Amino acid sequence: MVYPDRAAAGRVLGAALEHLRTSRPLVLGLPRGGVPVAAAVSAAIGGELDVLLVRKVGLPWQPELAMGALGEGGVLVLNRDVIDRAGVSQEAFAEAERAERAELARRQAVLRDGDPVPMTRRTVVIVDDGMATGATVVAACRVARAQEPDRLVVAMPVSSPEAVRRVDRECDELVCAWAPEDLGGVGMAYDDFHQLTDDEVVALLR
């Protein structure tokens, strides 16, 4: 299964999430790549669309592999297996964390037009374009949980089986359309996996 692009992946997820339509869900895309997926999900099942700001803390020499993740409100999730296997020092992690916190603040300024949509007593659906380690989505779940939604759903077009197991413990429902045993990277699931710009994300949100 390979998706033409992120919007197509969102339409597949939207069909799988039809049971949430009556709850008028709040659909949260993880920028940048999760936002076009979330926009297509929201178009399919209704409700509101917003972003949930989180940042992967990647290995210095392999940025796509998460050794942790940051979220709004000071949330920090460590991917201890990756840190230990790679032998990352405390100083190296702290330096990478500082850089990602700065980028998180920048994205807040660029992508947030006013306050976030409140999650309290809502059905909240967290959407990304895929999960490799799951660290970023775990951080997103913890940010959302702190606002006490009625129900927390994670929806993914593609994921590694390991990430599915990790994230399933953090949410009330996990919908994953495809979890291949040999996921080399999320990009392998898409024909078009271009790096989105801030302008593209803002246009989708507005």
C-alpha positions in Angstrom: 0.0 0.0 0.0 1.5 3.3 -1.1 -0.4 6.6 -0.8 -0.3 9.1 -3.7 0.1 11.9 -1.2 -0.9 13.0 2.4 -4.4 14.1 1.4 -5.1 10.7 -0.1 -3.9 9.1 3.2 -6.2 11.4 5.1 -9.2 10.3 3.0 -8.5 6.7 3.8 -8.3 7.5 7.5 -11.5 9.6 7.3 -13.4 6.5 6.1 -12.1 4.5 9.0 -13.1 7.3 11.5 -16.6 7.7 10.3 -17.9 6.4 13.7 -16.6 9.7 15.3 -18.7 12.0 13.1 -21.5 12.5 15.6 -19.1 13.6 18.4 -18.0 16.7 16.4 -14.3 15.8 17.0 -11.4 18.2 17.3 -8.9 16.9 14.7 -5.3 17.9 15.5 -2.5 17.7 12.9 1.1 17.4 13.9 3.0 20.0 11.9 4.1 20.0 9.3 3.4 16.7 7.6 0.4 15.7 9.7 -1.6 18.8 8.8 -2.7 17.9 5.3 -3.6 14.4 6.5 -5.7 16.0 9.4 -7.3 18.4 7.0 -8.6 15.6 4.8 -9.8 13.7 7.9 -11.6 16.8 9.2 -13.2 17.3 5.7 -14.5 13.7 5.9 -15.8 13.5 9.4 -16.5 17.1 10.3 -15.6 18.8 13.5 -12.8 21.4 14.0 -9.2 21.4 12.7 -6.2 22.7 14.6 -2.5 21.9 15.1 -0.9 20.3 18.1 2.7 21.5 18.4 5.3 18.9 19.1 8.9 18.4 18.0 11.0 15.3 17.4 14.5 15.4 19.1 16.5 13.4 16.5 19.9 11.8 16.8 22.5 14.5 15.8 23.8 12.2 13.0 20.4 10.7 12.0 17.8 13.4 12.6 14.9 11.3 11.4 15.4 8.8 14.2 13.8 10.2 17.4 15.7 9.9 20.7 12.9 12.0 22.2 10.1 14.5 21.6 8.9 17.8 23.0 5.4 19.2 23.3 3.7 22.4 24.3 3.5 22.9 28.0 7.0 21.6 28.7 6.3 17.9 27.9 9.5 15.9 27.2 9.4 12.2 26.2 12.6 10.2 26.1 13.2 7.3 23.7 15.6 5.6 26.1 16.3 2.6 23.8 17.6 4.9 21.0 19.6 7.0 23.4 21.3 4.0 25.0 21.9 2.2 21.8 23.4 5.2 20.1 25.5 6.2 23.2 24.2 9.8 23.2 25.7 11.9 26.0 23.6 14.1 28.3 25.3 17.2 26.8 24.6 16.1 23.3 20.9 15.5 24.1 20.6 18.8 25.9 22.0 20.7 22.9 19.6 18.9 20.5 16.7 19.7 23.0 17.6 23.4 23.1 17.5 23.6 19.3 14.1 21.9 19.1 12.6 24.0 21.8 13.6 27.1 19.8 12.0 25.7 16.7 8.9 24.8 18.7 8.6 28.4 19.9 9.1 29.7 16.3 6.4 27.4 15.0 4.0 28.6 17.8 4.5 32.2 16.6 4.1 31.3 12.9 1.3 28.7 13.0 -0.8 29.8 15.9 -3.4 32.4 15.0 -4.8 33.1 18.5 -5.3 30.5 21.2 -5.5 26.8 20.5 -8.9 25.2 20.3 -9.7 23.9 23.8 -9.7 20.1 24.1 -11.5 19.7 27.4 -14.5 17.4 27.3 -14.0 16.9 23.5 -13.3 13.9 21.4 -9.8 14.7 20.2 -8.2 13.0 17.2 -4.4 13.3 16.8 -3.2 12.8 13.2 0.3 12.6 11.7 1.5 11.3 8.3 3.0 8.3 10.0 5.0 6.9 13.0 8.5 5.3 13.0 9.4 5.2 16.8 6.2 6.8 18.1 8.0 9.3 20.4 6.5 12.4 18.8 3.0 11.0 19.0 3.5 9.9 22.7 4.4 13.5 23.4 1.3 14.8 21.6 -0.9 12.4 23.6 0.5 13.6 26.9 0.0 17.3 25.9 -3.6 16.4 25.0 -4.3 14.3 28.1 -3.3 17.3 30.3 -6.4 19.1 29.0 -8.7 16.3 29.9 -10.5 15.4 26.7 -13.4 12.9 26.9 -11.8 10.6 24.4 -8.4 10.6 22.8 -8.0 8.9 19.5 -4.7 8.5 17.4 -5.1 8.0 13.7 -2.2 7.1 11.4 -1.9 6.1 7.7 1.2 4.1 8.4 3.3 3.0 11.4 5.9 0.5 12.5 4.4 -2.2 14.7 6.7 -1.1 17.5 5.3 2.4 17.5 1.7 1.1 17.4 2.4 -0.9 20.6 4.0 2.1 22.2 1.3 4.6 21.4 -1.6 2.3 22.0 -0.9 2.6 25.8 -1.3 6.4 25.6 -4.7 6.8 23.9 -8.3 5.4 24.1 -8.4 4.3 20.5 -5.7 3.8 17.9 -6.6 3.6 14.2 -3.7 2.6 11.9 -4.4 1.8 8.2 -1.1 0.0 7.6 1.7 -1.3 9.9 4.3 -3.1 7.8 6.8 -5.2 9.6 9.7 -3.7 7.6 8.9 0.0 7.6 12.1 1.6 6.6 10.8 5.1 7.0 7.4 6.9 6.8 8.3 8.4 3.4 8.3 4.9 1.8 4.5 4.9 2.2 4.0 7.9 -0.1 4.7 8.8 -3.8 4.7 12.5 -2.9 6.3 13.1 0.5 7.7 16.6 0.0 8.7 18.8 2.9 5.8 21.2 3.6 6.5 24.9 4.1 5.0 26.9 6.9 2.9 28.8 4.3 1.3 25.5 3.1 0.4 24.5 6.7 -1.1 28.0 7.4 -3.2 27.8 4.2 -4.6 24.4 5.2 -5.5 25.6 8.7 -7.2 28.8 7.6 
